[in-house]
Amino acid sequence: MQSYYKKLLFTFANVMKNKKIVFFLVGFFIVLSGVFMTYFYNVTRVEHKPLPIYGNPGHRIHPFSFVNQDGLTITNNNTAGKIVVVEYFFATCKGICPKMNENMNKVYQQFKGNPNVLILSHTVDPQKDNPQSLKQYSLQYEADAKQWMFLTGDKKELYDKARYSYLISAQDDTTGVSVDKDFIHDNHFVLVDRHGLIRGMYDGLNIVEIAKLESDINQLLQTKD
């Protein structure tokens, strides 16, 4: 009987010892997992650097007044506090415009329904691109005029806005070198933040830069003023 109890005590001691080993191993792997996850997060997380600011110190988008595809007057009051993507094009363009607006549509689809993101597509041919023709043009992208605005207006004001506000080019082609033989306009999309500061310029024909534009818009959306 005494031998039996000794065996029982020995077995119990081994079980307890094994439990301690099990508990130790479980605790060790929990700690190890925590260390690994922390390391993985620190190594793989993306550190966003502040976006650059274009133009001379203090440069901001100037006040403007244009008409959109619904015939409504759009001013800088409509864009105040919004993140804005800007381009220049014209509806009858057979050169770079179709590809540019195909890519702009990718940006639109990415942020569709977000009231904090607007797209302004300015025509360089306001004589032909009236609100009615711009409305017809916008339908191919099913563009909501509250978010993707196709703008027309005074030609000089449109061109001055490109040059002096957005720091890009828009002009009549007097050289005959452009593909469309009528107008020269920049192929860049311009990113403007909530304060009217230019924060990026992107080749509207380059899909890699379009992805960068979308990433930068998200960064601005996440940035707290």
C-alpha positions as CSV (number, residue, x, y, z in Angstrom):
1,M,0.0,0.0,0.0
2,Q,2.8,2.4,0.9
3,S,4.5,1.6,-2.4
4,Y,1.3,2.4,-4.2
5,Y,1.0,5.9,-2.5
6,K,4.6,6.6,-3.4
7,K,3.9,5.8,-7.1
8,L,0.8,8.0,-7.0
9,L,2.7,10.9,-5.5
10,F,5.5,10.5,-8.0
11,T,3.0,10.4,-10.9
12,F,1.3,13.5,-9.5
13,A,4.6,15.3,-9.2
14,N,5.5,14.5,-12.8
15,V,2.1,15.8,-14.0
16,M,2.5,19.1,-12.1
17,K,6.0,19.4,-13.4
18,N,4.8,18.8,-17.0
19,K,2.1,21.4,-16.4
20,K,4.7,23.9,-15.4
21,I,6.6,23.1,-18.6
22,V,3.4,23.5,-20.7
23,F,2.5,26.8,-19.0
24,F,6.0,28.0,-19.5
25,L,6.0,27.1,-23.2
26,V,2.6,28.6,-23.8
27,G,3.7,31.9,-22.1
28,F,7.0,31.9,-24.0
29,F,5.2,31.5,-27.3
30,I,2.7,34.2,-26.4
31,V,5.5,36.6,-25.6
32,L,7.4,35.6,-28.7
33,S,4.3,36.2,-30.9
34,G,3.9,39.6,-29.4
35,V,7.5,40.5,-30.1
36,F,7.2,39.2,-33.7
37,M,4.0,41.1,-34.4
38,T,5.5,44.3,-33.0
39,Y,8.6,43.9,-35.2
40,F,6.5,43.0,-38.2
41,Y,4.4,46.2,-37.7
42,N,7.4,48.4,-37.3
43,V,9.1,47.0,-40.4
44,T,6.2,46.9,-42.8
45,R,4.2,50.0,-41.8
46,V,4.3,52.9,-44.3
47,E,5.6,56.2,-42.9
48,H,3.9,58.9,-44.9
49,K,6.1,61.9,-45.4
50,P,4.4,65.3,-45.6
51,L,3.4,66.2,-49.2
52,P,5.4,69.0,-50.8
53,I,3.9,72.5,-51.3
54,Y,4.2,73.9,-54.9
55,G,4.8,77.5,-55.9
56,N,6.3,80.4,-54.1
57,P,5.8,80.7,-50.4
58,G,2.2,81.7,-49.6
59,H,0.9,80.6,-53.1
60,R,-2.8,79.6,-53.0
61,I,-5.4,79.0,-55.6
62,H,-7.0,82.3,-56.6
63,P,-10.7,83.0,-56.5
64,F,-12.6,81.9,-59.6
65,S,-16.1,81.7,-61.1
66,F,-17.0,79.2,-63.9
67,V,-20.1,77.3,-65.0
68,N,-20.5,73.5,-64.7
69,Q,-22.2,71.0,-66.9
70,D,-25.5,71.6,-65.2
71,G,-25.3,75.4,-65.9
72,L,-24.6,76.2,-62.3
73,T,-22.0,78.8,-61.3
74,I,-19.1,77.2,-59.4
75,T,-16.7,79.4,-57.4
76,N,-13.9,78.9,-54.9
77,N,-16.7,78.9,-52.2
78,N,-17.7,75.5,-53.6
79,T,-14.2,74.1,-53.1
80,A,-13.4,75.6,-49.7
81,G,-12.4,72.9,-47.2
82,K,-12.3,70.2,-50.0
83,I,-9.5,68.2,-51.5
84,V,-9.5,69.1,-55.3
85,V,-8.1,67.4,-58.3
86,V,-7.7,69.7,-61.3
87,E,-7.2,69.1,-65.0
88,Y,-7.5,70.9,-68.4
89,F,-9.0,69.3,-71.5
90,F,-11.5,69.8,-74.2
91,A,-14.4,67.7,-75.3
92,T,-13.5,67.3,-79.0
93,C,-9.8,66.5,-78.2
94,K,-8.6,63.4,-80.1
95,G,-5.1,63.5,-78.6
96,I,-4.3,63.0,-74.9
97,C,-7.7,63.9,-73.5
98,P,-9.5,60.6,-73.8
99,K,-6.6,58.8,-72.0
100,M,-6.4,61.5,-69.4
101,N,-10.1,61.3,-68.6
102,E,-10.1,57.5,-68.6
103,N,-7.5,57.8,-65.8
104,M,-9.4,60.6,-64.1
105,N,-12.4,58.3,-64.1
106,K,-10.3,55.8,-62.1
107,V,-9.7,58.5,-59.5
108,Y,-13.4,59.5,-59.5
109,Q,-14.5,55.8,-59.0
110,Q,-12.0,55.5,-56.1
111,F,-13.5,58.5,-54.2
112,K,-17.1,58.5,-55.6
113,G,-19.6,59.6,-53.0
114,N,-16.9,61.2,-50.8
115,P,-18.1,64.8,-50.2
116,N,-14.5,65.8,-49.3
117,V,-13.1,65.1,-52.7
118,L,-13.9,67.1,-55.8
119,I,-12.7,67.0,-59.4
120,L,-12.5,70.1,-61.6
121,S,-12.1,69.5,-65.4
122,H,-11.6,72.8,-67.1
123,T,-12.1,73.2,-70.9
124,V,-9.6,75.1,-73.0
125,D,-12.2,75.5,-75.7
126,P,-15.1,77.3,-74.1
127,Q,-16.4,78.5,-77.5
128,K,-17.5,74.9,-78.3
129,D,-17.6,73.4,-74.8
130,N,-20.8,75.1,-73.4
131,P,-22.6,73.5,-70.5
132,Q,-24.8,71.4,-72.7
133,S,-21.9,69.8,-74.6
134,L,-20.0,69.3,-71.4
135,K,-23.1,67.6,-69.9
136,Q,-23.2,65.3,-72.9
137,Y,-19.5,64.6,-72.5
138,S,-19.8,63.9,-68.8
139,L,-22.4,61.2,-69.3
140,Q,-19.9,58.8,-70.7
141,Y,-18.4,58.7,-67.2
142,E,-21.7,58.9,-65.4
143,A,-20.1,61.8,-63.6
144,D,-22.1,63.3,-60.7
145,A,-21.9,67.1,-61.3
146,K,-21.7,67.6,-57.5
147,Q,-18.4,65.8,-57.4
148,W,-16.9,65.8,-60.9
149,M,-17.4,69.2,-62.4
150,F,-16.7,70.0,-66.1
151,L,-16.2,73.7,-66.2
152,T,-16.4,76.4,-68.9
153,G,-16.4,80.2,-68.8
154,D,-14.3,83.1,-70.0
155,K,-11.4,81.9,-72.0
156,K,-8.8,84.3,-70.6
157,E,-10.0,83.5,-67.1
158,L,-9.7,79.8,-67.8
159,Y,-6.2,80.2,-69.2
160,D,-5.0,82.6,-66.4
161,K,-6.3,80.2,-63.8
162,A,-4.2,77.4,-65.3
163,R,-1.1,79.5,-65.4
164,Y,-1.3,81.6,-62.3
165,S,-3.3,79.4,-59.9
166,Y,-2.5,75.8,-60.9
167,L,1.0,76.5,-62.3
168,I,0.3,74.5,-65.5
169,S,-0.2,75.5,-69.2
170,A,-3.3,76.1,-71.2
171,Q,-3.3,78.2,-74.4
172,D,-4.1,78.4,-78.0
173,D,-1.8,76.6,-80.3
174,T,-0.3,79.2,-82.6
175,T,2.6,77.0,-83.6
176,G,0.7,74.1,-85.1
177,V,2.7,71.6,-83.1
178,S,0.0,70.1,-80.9
179,V,-1.8,66.9,-81.9
180,D,-5.1,68.7,-82.1
181,K,-3.7,71.7,-83.9
182,D,-5.9,74.1,-81.9
183,F,-5.0,74.1,-78.2
184,I,-2.1,73.3,-75.9
185,H,-2.9,72.1,-72.5
186,D,-1.0,70.4,-69.7
187,N,-1.2,66.6,-69.3
188,H,-0.8,66.9,-65.5
189,F,-3.4,66.5,-62.8
190,V,-3.0,69.0,-59.9
191,L,-3.8,68.1,-56.3
192,V,-5.0,70.9,-54.1
193,D,-5.5,70.6,-50.4
194,R,-8.3,72.0,-48.1
195,H,-6.4,75.3,-47.8
196,G,-5.9,75.9,-51.5
197,L,-2.3,74.8,-51.5
198,I,-0.9,72.8,-54.4
199,R,0.4,69.5,-52.9
200,G,1.1,67.4,-56.0
201,M,1.3,67.2,-59.8
202,Y,0.9,63.9,-61.7
203,D,1.2,62.8,-65.3
204,G,-2.4,62.1,-66.3
205,L,-1.2,59.5,-68.8
206,N,0.8,57.5,-66.4
207,I,-1.1,54.8,-64.4
208,V,1.7,54.6,-61.8
209,E,1.3,58.3,-61.1
210,I,-2.5,57.9,-60.9
211,A,-2.0,55.4,-58.2
212,K,0.3,57.8,-56.4
213,L,-2.3,60.5,-56.8
214,E,-5.0,58.3,-55.1
215,S,-2.5,57.5,-52.3
216,D,-1.8,61.2,-51.7
217,I,-5.5,62.0,-51.7
218,N,-6.0,59.4,-49.0
219,Q,-3.1,60.9,-47.1
220,L,-4.7,64.3,-47.2
221,L,-8.0,62.8,-46.1
222,Q,-6.3,61.3,-43.1
223,T,-4.4,64.4,-42.2
224,K,-5.9,66.4,-39.3
225,D,-5.6,70.1,-39.6
